[in-house]
Amino acid sequence: MENFTISNGVGISLFSMLVVFLILVILAVIISLLRYLPKSKEEPKIKTPMAAPTTGDQASLASTSDEEERMVAMLVASCVAKGTYAKDVKIISVERVK
């Protein structure tokens, strides 16, 4: 290390940067190839239908309405937070049930 000159340091620096960029290119290629891997299909979840209130109780009707409003609010908030709408989500209309 007695005869270590600036030109040797520049050569080592350039070689090190070349190695780093090659590794970054290899990682970019690997990540781009991941899109071709088959995606696992999730089984569709079976949604159990909610029973309609038989007694006509206004409290249970209001809670159902509140749940629907909360669900719509969460859906809209998640779409806005993501910045895009998913292909499987389509909001047709939103109405307040009295």
C-alpha positions, 0 to 999 in steps of 0.5 A, a space after each residue: 500500500 506504499 505506492 497507492 496512487 490517485 489513479 489506482 483509487 479512481 480505478 477501484 472506485 470505477 470498478 466498485 460503481 460498475 459492480 453496484 450498477 450491475 447488481 442493480 440491473 440484475 435486481 431490476 431484471 429479476 423484479 420485472 420477471 416476477 410479473 410472469 409468475 402465475 398468481 395463486 387464485 383465491 377462492 371466492 368467499 361465500 357471503 352469507 345473506 343478512 336476514 331482514 328484520 322481521 319485527 320492523 324494529 327501527 334500531 336494527 334497521 338503522 344499524 344496518 343502514 349505518 353498516 352500509 354507509 360505513 362500508 361505502 365510506 371505507 370503500 371510497 376512502 380506500 380507492 381515494 387513498 390508493 389513487 386508482 380504482 380496482 377493476 373489480 370495484 364499480 360504485 353504481 349509486 349511493 343512496 341514503 335509506 330512511 
